[in-house]
Amino acid sequence: MPAYLRRDIVDSLLRQLKEVLEALKSSGLPSEAVYENLRDLASGVFEVASVSGLSFEDAARAVIDALGREDAGKLVDVEAVEKAYGRSKAEEWARLVSSA
């Protein structure tokens, strides 16, 4: 699969996730409920990216660019990154999102 298609798949998922995130935030739900409801979906982006052959660096950049560092940190479980890319990348993810 060409690199541009891999990135397009992830970008499409992230656009949809961002739309749902914005809608839930504006719905008046408590913020923890918003994040809880989207956590599996957001974490799954890393699994899709990994299976698609997208590098961790590109996937992390796409997630942070689309959702913002704070929301990305609240939505993506470190365990999902570890499952998709390994322990060292999960540790790197934790550092990336904690530096907000």
C-alpha distances in whole Angstrom, upper triangle without the diagonal:
4,6,8,7,7,10,11,11,13,15,16,17,19,21,22,23,25,27,28,29,31,33,34,35,37,38,41,39,40,37,37,36,34,32,33,31,28,27,25,23,23,22,19,17,17,16,13,12,13,11,8,8,10,13,17,18,16,16,20,20,18,20,24,23,23,25,28,28,31,29,26,29,31,28,25,27,27,26,23,22,23,22,18,19,22,26,26,23,25,28,26,25,29,30,28,29,33,33,34
4,6,5,7,9,10,11,13,15,16,17,19,20,22,23,25,26,28,29,31,32,34,35,37,38,41,40,40,37,37,37,34,32,33,32,29,28,27,24,23,23,21,18,18,18,15,13,14,13,10,9,10,13,16,17,14,15,19,19,17,20,22,22,21,25,26,28,31,29,26,29,31,28,26,28,27,28,24,23,25,23,20,20,23,27,26,23,25,28,26,25,29,30,27,28,32,32,33
4,5,5,6,9,10,11,12,14,16,17,18,20,21,22,25,26,27,28,31,32,33,35,36,39,37,38,35,35,35,32,30,31,30,27,26,25,22,21,21,19,16,16,16,14,11,12,12,9,8,7,10,13,13,11,12,15,15,14,17,19,18,18,22,23,24,27,26,23,26,28,25,23,25,25,25,22,20,22,22,18,18,21,24,23,20,23,25,23,22,26,26,24,25,29,29,29
4,5,5,6,9,10,10,12,14,15,16,18,20,20,22,24,25,26,28,30,31,33,34,37,36,37,34,34,34,31,29,31,30,26,26,25,22,21,21,19,16,16,17,14,12,14,15,11,11,10,12,15,15,11,13,16,15,13,16,18,17,17,20,22,23,27,25,23,25,28,25,23,26,26,27,23,22,24,24,20,20,24,26,26,22,24,27,24,23,26,27,24,25,29,29,29
4,5,5,6,9,10,10,12,14,15,17,18,20,21,23,24,26,27,29,30,32,33,36,35,36,33,33,33,30,28,29,28,24,24,23,20,19,20,18,15,15,16,12,11,13,13,9,10,10,13,16,16,13,13,17,16,14,16,19,18,17,20,23,24,27,25,22,25,27,24,23,25,25,26,22,21,24,22,19,20,23,26,26,23,24,27,25,23,27,28,25,26,30,30,30
4,5,5,7,9,10,11,13,15,16,17,19,21,22,23,25,26,27,29,31,32,34,33,34,31,31,30,28,26,27,26,22,22,20,18,17,17,15,12,12,12,9,7,10,9,6,7,6,10,12,13,10,10,14,14,12,14,17,16,16,18,21,22,25,23,20,23,24,21,19,22,22,22,19,17,20,19,15,16,20,23,22,19,21,24,22,20,24,25,22,23,27,27,27
4,5,5,6,8,10,10,12,14,15,16,18,20,21,22,24,25,26,28,30,32,31,32,29,29,29,26,24,26,25,21,21,20,17,16,16,15,11,12,13,10,8,11,12,9,9,7,10,12,12,8,8,11,11,8,11,14,13,12,16,18,19,22,20,18,20,22,20,18,21,21,22,19,17,20,20,16,16,20,23,22,19,20,23,20,18,22,23,20,21,24,25,24
4,5,5,6,9,10,10,12,14,15,16,18,20,21,23,24,25,27,29,31,30,31,29,29,29,25,24,26,24,21,21,20,17,16,17,15,12,14,15,12,10,14,14,11,12,11,14,15,15,12,11,14,13,10,13,15,14,13,16,18,20,23,21,19,22,23,21,20,22,23,24,21,19,23,22,18,19,23,26,26,22,23,26,24,21,25,26,23,23,27,27,26
4,5,5,6,9,10,11,12,14,16,17,18,20,22,23,24,26,27,30,29,30,27,27,27,24,22,23,22,18,19,17,14,14,15,12,9,11,12,8,8,12,11,9,11,10,13,15,16,12,11,14,14,11,12,16,15,13,16,19,20,23,20,18,21,22,19,18,20,21,22,18,17,21,19,16,18,21,24,24,21,22,25,23,21,24,25,23,22,26,27,26
4,5,5,6,9,10,10,12,14,15,16,18,20,21,22,24,26,28,27,27,24,25,24,21,19,21,19,16,16,15,12,11,12,10,7,9,10,7,6,10,11,9,11,9,12,12,13,10,8,11,11,8,9,12,12,10,13,15,17,19,17,14,17,19,16,14,17,18,19,15,14,18,17,14,15,19,21,22,18,18,21,20,17,20,22,19,19,22,23,23
4,5,5,6,9,10,10,12,14,15,16,18,20,21,22,24,27,26,27,24,25,24,21,20,22,20,16,17,17,14,12,14,13,9,12,14,11,10,14,15,12,14,12,14,14,14,11,9,11,11,7,8,11,10,8,11,14,16,18,16,14,18,19,16,16,19,20,21,18,17,21,20,17,18,22,24,24,20,20,23,21,18,21,22,19,19,23,23,22
4,5,5,6,9,10,11,13,14,16,17,19,20,22,23,26,25,26,24,25,24,20,19,21,19,16,17,17,13,12,15,13,10,13,14,11,11,15,16,13,16,14,17,17,18,14,12,15,14,11,11,14,13,10,13,16,18,20,17,16,20,20,17,17,20,22,23,19,19,22,22,19,21,24,26,27,23,23,26,24,21,24,25,22,21,25,26,25
4,6,5,6,9,10,11,12,14,15,17,18,20,21,24,22,24,21,22,21,17,16,18,16,12,13,13,9,9,11,10,7,11,12,9,10,14,14,13,15,14,16,16,17,14,12,14,14,10,10,13,13,10,11,15,17,18,15,14,17,17,14,14,17,19,20,16,16,20,19,16,18,22,24,25,21,20,24,22,19,21,23,21,20,23,24,23
4,5,5,6,9,10,10,12,14,15,16,18,20,22,21,22,19,20,19,16,15,17,15,12,13,13,10,8,11,10,8,11,13,11,11,15,16,15,17,14,16,15,16,13,10,11,12,8,7,10,10,6,8,11,14,15,12,11,14,15,12,12,16,17,19,16,16,19,19,17,18,22,23,23,20,19,22,20,17,19,21,18,17,20,21,20
4,5,5,6,9,10,11,12,14,15,17,18,21,21,22,20,21,20,17,16,18,17,13,15,16,12,11,14,14,11,14,16,14,14,18,19,17,20,17,19,19,19,16,14,15,14,10,10,12,11,7,9,12,15,17,14,13,17,17,14,15,19,21,23,19,19,23,23,21,22,25,27,27,23,23,25,24,20,22,24,21,19,23,23,21
4,5,5,6,9,10,11,12,14,16,17,19,19,21,19,20,18,15,15,17,14,11,14,14,10,10,14,13,11,15,16,14,15,19,19,18,21,19,21,20,21,18,16,17,17,13,12,14,14,10,11,15,17,18,15,14,18,17,14,15,19,21,22,19,20,23,23,21,23,26,28,28,25,24,26,25,22,24,26,23,21,24,25,23
4,5,5,6,9,10,11,12,14,15,18,16,18,15,16,15,12,11,13,11,8,10,11,8,7,11,11,9,13,15,14,14,18,19,18,21,18,20,19,20,17,14,15,15,12,10,12,13,9,8,12,15,15,11,11,14,13,10,12,15,18,19,16,17,21,20,19,21,24,25,26,22,21,24,23,19,20,23,20,18,21,22,20
4,5,5,6,9,10,10,12,14,16,16,17,15,16,16,12,12,15,13,10,12,14,11,10,13,14,12,15,17,16,17,20,21,21,23,20,21,20,20,18,15,15,15,12,10,11,11,7,6,10,13,13,10,10,14,13,11,13,17,19,21,19,19,23,23,21,23,25,26,27,23,22,24,23,19,20,22,19,17,20,21,19
4,5,5,6,9,10,11,12,15,15,17,15,17,16,12,13,16,14,11,14,16,13,12,16,16,15,18,20,19,19,23,24,23,25,23,24,23,23,21,19,19,18,15,14,15,14,10,10,13,16,16,13,14,17,16,14,16,20,23,24,22,22,26,26,24,26,29,30,30,27,26,28,27,23,24,26,23,21,24,25,22
4,5,5,6,8,10,10,13,13,15,13,15,13,9,11,13,10,8,12,13,11,11,15,15,14,18,19,18,20,23,24,23,26,24,25,24,24,22,20,20,20,17,15,16,16,12,11,14,17,16,13,14,17,15,13,15,18,21,23,20,21,25,25,23,26,28,29,30,27,25,27,27,23,24,26,23,21,23,25,22
4,5,5,6,9,10,12,11,12,10,12,11,7,8,11,9,8,10,13,11,10,14,15,14,17,19,19,20,23,24,24,26,24,25,23,23,22,19,18,18,16,13,14,14,11,9,12,14,13,9,11,14,12,10,13,16,19,21,19,20,23,24,23,25,27,27,28,25,23,25,24,20,21,23,21,18,20,22,19
4,6,5,6,9,11,11,13,11,14,13,9,11,14,13,11,14,17,14,14,17,18,17,20,23,22,22,26,27,26,28,26,27,25,25,23,21,20,20,17,15,15,15,12,10,12,15,14,11,13,16,14,13,16,19,22,24,22,23,27,27,26,28,30,31,31,28,26,28,27,23,23,25,22,19,22,23,20
4,5,5,6,9,10,13,12,14,13,10,12,14,12,12,15,17,15,15,19,20,19,22,24,23,24,27,29,28,30,28,30,28,28,26,24,23,23,20,18,19,18,15,13,16,19,17,14,16,19,17,15,18,21,25,26,24,25,29,29,28,30,32,33,34,30,28,30,30,26,26,28,26,23,25,26,23
4,5,5,7,7,9,9,11,9,6,9,11,9,10,13,15,14,14,17,19,19,22,23,23,24,27,28,28,31,29,30,28,28,27,24,23,23,21,18,19,19,16,14,16,18,16,13,15,17,14,13,17,19,23,24,22,24,27,27,27,29,31,31,32,29,27,29,29,25,25,27,25,22,23,25,22
4,6,6,7,8,7,10,9,7,9,12,11,11,14,17,16,15,18,20,20,23,25,25,25,28,30,30,32,29,30,28,28,27,24,23,23,21,18,18,18,16,13,14,16,14,11,14,16,13,13,17,19,23,25,23,24,28,28,28,29,31,31,32,29,27,28,28,24,24,25,23,20,21,23,20
4,6,8,10,10,13,12,10,13,15,14,14,17,20,19,18,22,23,23,26,28,28,28,31,33,32,34,32,33,31,31,29,27,26,25,23,21,21,20,18,15,17,19,17,15,18,19,17,17,20,23,26,28,27,28,31,32,31,33,35,35,36,33,30,32,31,27,27,29,27,23,25,26,23
4,6,9,10,13,11,9,13,15,13,14,17,20,19,19,22,24,24,27,28,28,29,32,33,33,36,33,35,32,33,31,28,28,28,26,23,23,23,20,18,20,22,19,17,20,21,18,18,21,24,27,29,27,29,32,32,32,34,36,36,37,34,32,33,33,29,29,31,29,25,27,28,25
4,6,8,11,10,9,13,14,14,15,18,21,20,20,23,25,25,28,30,30,31,34,35,35,37,35,36,34,34,33,30,29,29,27,24,24,25,22,19,20,22,19,17,20,21,18,18,22,24,27,29,28,29,32,33,33,35,36,36,37,34,32,33,33,29,28,30,29,25,26,28,25
4,6,8,6,6,10,11,11,13,15,18,18,18,21,22,23,26,27,28,29,32,33,33,36,33,34,32,32,31,28,27,28,26,23,23,24,21,18,20,21,18,15,18,19,16,15,19,21,24,26,25,27,30,30,30,32,34,33,35,32,29,31,31,27,26,28,27,23,24,27,24
4,6,5,7,9,10,11,13,15,18,18,18,20,23,23,26,27,28,29,31,33,34,36,33,34,31,31,31,28,26,27,26,23,22,24,22,18,19,20,16,14,17,17,14,14,18,19,23,24,24,26,28,29,29,31,32,32,33,31,28,29,29,26,24,26,25,22,22,24,22
4,5,5,6,9,10,11,12,16,16,15,17,20,21,22,25,26,26,28,30,31,33,30,30,28,28,28,25,23,24,23,19,19,20,18,15,15,16,12,11,14,14,10,11,15,16,19,21,21,23,25,26,27,28,29,28,29,27,24,25,25,22,21,23,22,18,18,21,18
4,5,5,6,9,10,10,14,15,14,16,19,20,21,23,25,26,27,29,30,32,30,30,27,27,28,24,22,24,23,19,19,21,20,16,17,17,13,11,14,13,9,10,13,14,17,19,19,21,23,24,25,26,27,26,28,26,22,23,24,21,19,22,21,17,18,21,18
4,6,5,6,9,10,13,14,14,16,18,20,22,23,24,26,27,29,30,32,30,30,28,29,28,25,24,25,24,20,21,23,20,17,18,19,16,13,15,15,11,11,14,15,19,20,19,22,24,24,25,27,28,28,29,27,24,26,26,23,22,24,24,20,21,24,22
4,6,5,7,9,12,12,12,14,16,17,19,21,22,23,25,27,27,29,27,28,26,26,26,22,21,22,21,17,18,19,17,14,15,16,14,11,13,13,10,9,13,15,18,19,18,20,23,23,24,26,27,27,28,26,23,25,25,21,21,23,22,18,20,22,20
4,5,5,6,9,10,9,11,14,15,17,18,20,21,22,24,25,27,25,25,22,23,23,20,18,20,19,15,15,18,15,12,14,14,11,8,10,10,7,6,9,11,14,16,15,17,20,20,20,22,24,23,25,22,19,21,21,18,17,20,19,15,16,19,17
4,6,5,8,10,10,11,14,15,17,18,20,21,23,24,26,27,26,26,24,25,25,21,20,22,21,17,18,21,18,15,17,17,15,12,13,12,9,8,10,11,14,15,14,17,19,19,20,23,23,23,25,23,20,22,23,19,18,21,21,17,19,22,20
4,6,7,8,10,11,13,15,17,18,19,21,23,23,25,27,25,26,24,26,25,21,21,23,21,17,19,21,18,15,18,18,16,13,14,15,11,9,12,13,17,17,16,18,21,20,21,23,25,25,27,24,22,24,25,21,21,24,23,20,21,24,22
4,6,5,6,9,10,11,14,15,16,17,19,20,21,24,22,23,21,22,21,18,17,19,17,14,15,17,14,12,15,16,14,11,11,12,10,7,9,11,15,15,13,16,18,18,18,21,22,23,24,22,19,22,22,18,18,21,20,17,19,22,20
4,5,5,6,8,10,12,13,14,16,17,19,20,22,21,21,19,20,20,16,15,18,16,13,15,17,15,13,15,15,13,10,10,10,8,5,6,7,11,12,10,12,15,15,15,18,19,19,21,19,16,18,19,15,15,19,18,15,17,20,19
4,6,5,6,9,11,11,12,14,16,16,18,20,19,20,18,20,20,16,16,19,17,14,16,19,17,15,17,17,17,14,12,13,11,8,8,8,12,11,9,12,14,13,13,16,18,19,21,19,16,19,20,16,17,20,19,17,20,23,22
4,5,5,7,10,10,10,13,15,15,16,19,18,19,17,19,18,14,15,17,15,12,15,17,14,13,16,17,16,13,12,14,12,9,9,10,13,13,11,13,16,15,14,17,19,20,22,19,17,20,20,17,18,21,20,18,20,23,22
4,5,5,8,10,10,11,14,15,16,18,16,17,15,16,15,12,12,14,12,9,11,13,11,10,13,13,13,10,8,10,10,6,6,8,11,12,9,11,14,14,13,15,17,18,20,17,15,18,17,14,15,18,16,14,17,19,18
4,5,6,7,9,10,12,13,15,16,15,15,13,15,15,11,11,14,13,10,12,15,14,12,15,14,14,12,9,10,10,7,5,6,8,9,6,7,10,10,10,12,14,15,17,14,12,15,15,12,13,16,15,14,16,19,19
4,5,5,6,9,10,11,12,14,14,15,13,16,15,11,12,15,13,11,14,17,15,14,17,17,18,15,12,14,14,10,8,9,11,11,7,9,12,10,9,12,15,17,18,15,14,17,18,15,16,19,18,17,20,22,22
4,5,5,6,9,10,10,12,11,12,11,13,12,8,10,12,10,8,12,13,12,12,15,15,16,14,11,13,14,11,9,11,12,13,9,9,13,12,10,12,15,17,18,15,14,17,17,14,16,19,17,16,19,21,21
4,5,5,6,9,10,11,9,10,8,11,10,7,8,11,10,9,12,14,13,14,16,15,17,15,12,13,14,12,9,10,10,10,7,6,9,9,6,8,11,13,14,11,11,14,14,11,14,16,15,14,18,20,20
4,5,5,6,8,10,10,11,10,14,13,10,12,15,13,12,16,18,17,17,19,19,20,18,15,16,17,14,11,11,12,11,7,8,10,8,5,8,11,14,16,13,12,16,16,14,16,19,18,18,21,23,24
4,5,5,6,9,9,11,11,14,12,10,12,15,13,12,16,17,16,17,19,20,21,19,16,18,19,16,13,14,15,15,11,11,13,11,8,11,14,17,19,15,16,19,19,16,19,22,20,20,23,25,25
4,6,5,6,5,8,8,10,9,6,10,12,10,10,14,15,14,16,18,18,20,19,15,17,19,16,13,15,15,15,12,10,13,12,8,10,13,16,17,13,14,18,16,14,18,20,18,18,21,23,23
4,5,5,6,7,7,11,10,8,11,14,13,13,16,18,17,19,20,20,22,21,17,18,20,18,14,15,14,14,11,9,11,9,6,7,10,14,15,12,13,16,15,14,17,19,18,19,22,24,24
4,5,8,10,11,14,13,11,14,17,16,16,19,20,20,21,23,23,25,23,20,21,23,20,17,17,17,16,13,12,13,11,8,10,13,17,18,15,16,20,19,18,21,23,22,22,26,27,28
4,6,9,11,14,12,10,14,16,14,15,18,19,18,20,23,23,25,23,20,22,24,21,18,19,19,19,15,14,16,14,11,12,16,19,20,17,18,21,20,19,22,24,22,23,26,27,28
4,6,9,12,10,10,13,15,14,16,18,19,19,21,23,23,26,24,21,22,25,22,19,20,19,19,16,14,15,14,11,11,14,18,17,15,17,20,18,18,21,23,21,22,26,27,27
4,7,8,6,6,10,11,10,12,15,16,16,18,20,20,22,21,18,20,22,20,17,18,18,18,15,13,15,14,11,10,14,17,16,13,15,18,16,15,19,20,18,19,23,23,24
4,5,5,6,9,10,11,12,14,15,17,18,19,18,22,21,17,19,22,20,17,18,16,17,15,12,13,14,10,9,12,15,13,10,13,15,13,13,17,17,15,17,21,21,22
4,5,5,6,8,10,10,12,14,15,16,17,16,18,18,14,15,18,17,14,15,13,14,12,9,10,12,9,7,10,12,11,7,9,12,10,9,13,14,12,14,17,18,19
4,5,5,6,9,10,11,12,14,15,15,14,18,18,14,15,19,18,15,16,15,17,15,11,13,15,12,10,13,14,12,9,11,13,10,9,13,13,11,13,16,16,17
4,6,5,6,9,10,10,12,14,15,15,18,18,14,16,19,18,15,17,16,18,16,13,15,17,13,12,15,17,16,12,14,16,13,12,16,16,13,15,18,18,19
4,5,5,6,9,10,11,12,13,13,16,15,12,14,16,14,12,14,14,15,13,10,13,14,11,10,14,16,15,11,12,15,12,10,14,15,12,13,17,18,18
4,5,5,6,8,10,11,11,10,13,13,9,11,14,13,10,13,12,14,12,9,12,14,12,11,13,14,13,10,10,12,10,7,11,11,9,10,13,14,14
4,6,5,6,8,10,10,10,13,13,10,13,16,15,13,16,15,18,16,13,16,18,15,14,17,18,16,13,14,15,12,10,13,13,10,11,14,14,14
4,6,5,6,8,10,11,14,13,10,13,16,14,13,16,16,18,16,14,17,18,15,15,18,20,19,15,16,18,15,12,15,16,13,13,17,17,16
4,6,5,6,8,8,11,9,7,10,12,10,9,12,13,16,13,12,15,16,14,15,17,18,18,14,14,16,14,11,13,14,11,10,14,15,14
4,5,5,5,5,8,8,6,9,11,11,10,14,14,17,15,13,17,19,17,16,19,19,18,15,14,16,13,10,12,12,9,8,12,12,11
4,6,6,8,11,10,9,12,14,14,14,17,18,21,19,17,20,22,19,19,22,22,21,18,18,19,16,14,16,16,12,12,15,14,13
4,6,9,11,10,9,12,14,12,13,16,18,20,18,17,20,21,19,20,23,23,23,19,19,21,18,15,17,18,14,13,17,17,15
4,7,8,6,6,9,10,9,10,14,16,19,17,16,20,21,19,20,22,23,22,19,18,19,18,14,15,16,13,11,14,15,13
4,6,6,6,9,10,11,12,15,16,19,18,17,20,22,21,21,23,23,22,19,18,18,16,13,14,14,11,9,12,12,9
4,6,5,6,9,10,11,13,14,17,17,15,18,20,19,19,21,20,19,16,15,15,13,10,11,11,8,5,8,8,6
4,5,5,6,9,10,13,14,17,17,16,19,21,21,21,22,21,21,18,16,16,15,12,12,12,10,7,8,9,6
4,5,5,6,8,11,13,16,16,15,19,20,20,20,22,21,22,19,17,18,17,13,13,14,12,9,11,13,10
4,5,5,6,9,11,14,13,12,15,17,16,17,18,18,18,15,13,15,14,10,10,12,10,7,10,12,10
4,6,6,8,9,12,12,11,14,16,16,17,17,17,17,14,12,12,12,9,8,10,8,5,7,10,9
4,6,8,10,13,13,13,16,18,18,19,20,19,19,17,14,15,15,12,11,13,12,9,10,13,11
4,6,10,12,11,12,15,16,16,17,18,18,19,17,14,16,16,12,12,15,13,10,13,15,14
4,6,8,7,8,11,12,12,13,15,15,16,13,10,13,13,9,10,13,12,10,12,15,15
4,5,5,7,9,10,11,13,13,13,14,12,9,11,13,10,9,13,13,11,13,16,16
4,5,5,6,9,10,10,10,9,11,9,6,8,9,7,7,10,11,10,11,15,16
4,5,5,6,9,10,9,9,11,10,7,10,12,10,10,14,15,14,15,18,20
4,5,5,6,8,9,10,13,11,8,11,13,10,11,15,15,14,16,19,20
4,5,5,6,7,8,10,7,5,9,10,7,9,12,12,12,15,17,18
4,5,5,4,5,8,7,5,8,10,9,10,13,14,15,16,19,21
4,6,6,8,11,10,8,12,14,12,14,17,17,17,19,22,24
4,6,9,11,9,9,13,13,12,14,17,16,17,20,22,23
4,7,8,6,7,10,10,10,13,15,15,16,18,20,22
4,6,6,6,9,10,11,13,15,15,17,18,20,23
4,5,5,6,9,10,11,13,14,16,16,19,21
4,5,5,6,9,10,11,12,15,15,17,20
4,5,5,6,9,10,10,12,14,15,18
4,5,5,6,9,10,11,12,14,17
4,5,5,6,9,10,11,13,15
4,5,5,6,9,10,11,14
4,5,5,6,8,10,12
4,6,6,6,9,11
4,6,5,6,9
4,6,6,8
4,5,6
4,5
4
